[in-house]
Amino acid sequence: MFDTFMRRLKDRLIEPLATPLGSVSPAFITLLGLLTGLTAAWLAAIGSVVPSLLVWLLSRILDGLDGLVARRFNKQSDFGGYLDIICDFAVYAAVPISLTLAHPTTTNFITLSVMLASFYVNAASWMYLSALLEKRTARNASTQTSIIMPPGLIGATESITAFCIFLLFPAYLAPLFGIFSALVFITIIQRLVWAKQNL
């Protein structure tokens, strides 16, 4: 919902970090983001609340930095975008699973399952739609990501914020997972309506 604004703001904030990284491969930054994201998941699994949050935020900074470096130094590639989304999905699955393993109640596992199911359906909702839009040559010069994603209620900004809340308040995983799942399903419906109107 706020991704367009936040992406511009993020690029301005982390621009000083990108400047000295001209010789660094964006793929290396992507993989470093994956490593830090999985480290955040491990810290969550052992109950280290504040460290897991800080490392999570570092992983998201790296996730934004790889694309910025790629654009600034003309290192963009289809493989880089593909690697980035695979690593993102791995991290976004690992963190809530780790939190649930640290707080293994039946309710938490049920709501985790529902949330991961919402991720699964949501991924299909925008990935296939993105492929159709590419087929229709919908890409334009303003596209800042490797793939076209029609906007929805839940995007990267909202997901990062929600995961920060998950990490800070692990005692309330069930209602937090439930609320986020509902918002993701609303986003899926939004994209279905958009697709019906535009395809």
Buried (B, 14 or more C-beta within 10 A) or exposed (E): BEBEEBBEEBBEEBEEBBEEBEEBBBBEBBBBBBBBBBBBBBBBBEEBBEBBBBBBBBBBBBBBBBBBBBBBBEBBEEEBBEBBBEBBEBBBBBBBBBBBBBBEEEEBBBBBEBBBEBBEEBBEBBEEBBEBBEEEEEEEEEEEBBBBBBBBBBBBBBBBEBBBBBBBEBEBBBEBBBBBBBBBBEBBEBBEEBBEEEE
